């Protein structure tokens, strides 16, 4: 149940534009790919702002 709550919160914060998908994947405890898969399965629309893209790129740089 704890995992489901973390995933729900991550999706909520992501949908509201409060965190990037990279941060949301960390919060949910999933890999970035697994989190993206969850978004697709739940038909969650991805925000398309340049700020989110910048945040995701920064997150990816810290993971490499």
N, C-alpha and C positions, 0 to 999 in steps of 0.2 A: 504494500500500500504506500509506503514511503516513496518508492520509485515513481509511482503514478502521480503522487502529489507534486514531486519535483518536476516531472514532465509537464504536468498541467500548468504549474507556475511558470516554467520556462516558456511554454507556448503563449501564455497570457502576456508575459512581459515582452516577448518578441512581437506579438501582434500589435501591441500598443506602442511599439517603437522605442521601448525603454532600454532594450539590449539588442545586440547583434545576434546573428544566428550562431556565431562562434561561442559567444558567452552563454547563449541559451543552451547549446549542446553541453557545455561544461556544467551548467546548473542542473540539467536533466540527468547527467551521468551517462549520456550517450556519446558516441563518436559523432563528429560533424555529419558524416554520411548517414548514420542511423537516425539522427535528428531530422535531417532533410527528408528521409524516408517517412518518418512519422508525420511531417507536415504534408507530404503528398497523400499519404493514406487518409489523413483527416481532412483533406482538401482545404488546408490553410493557405490563404493567399500570402505571398511573400511581399513585404514592403520593398519598394524599388528606389528608395532614396539614395542619393550619392553618399550621404553620411553613413548609412548602413553598409554600403559597399566598402567605404573607407575603414569602418570598424572591423568588418570581416577580413579585409586584407591585413590589417594590423594584427588581428588575432592569429591569422595563418602564419605571419612572420614569426610570432613568438613560439609557435609550435614546431618550426622547422629547425 
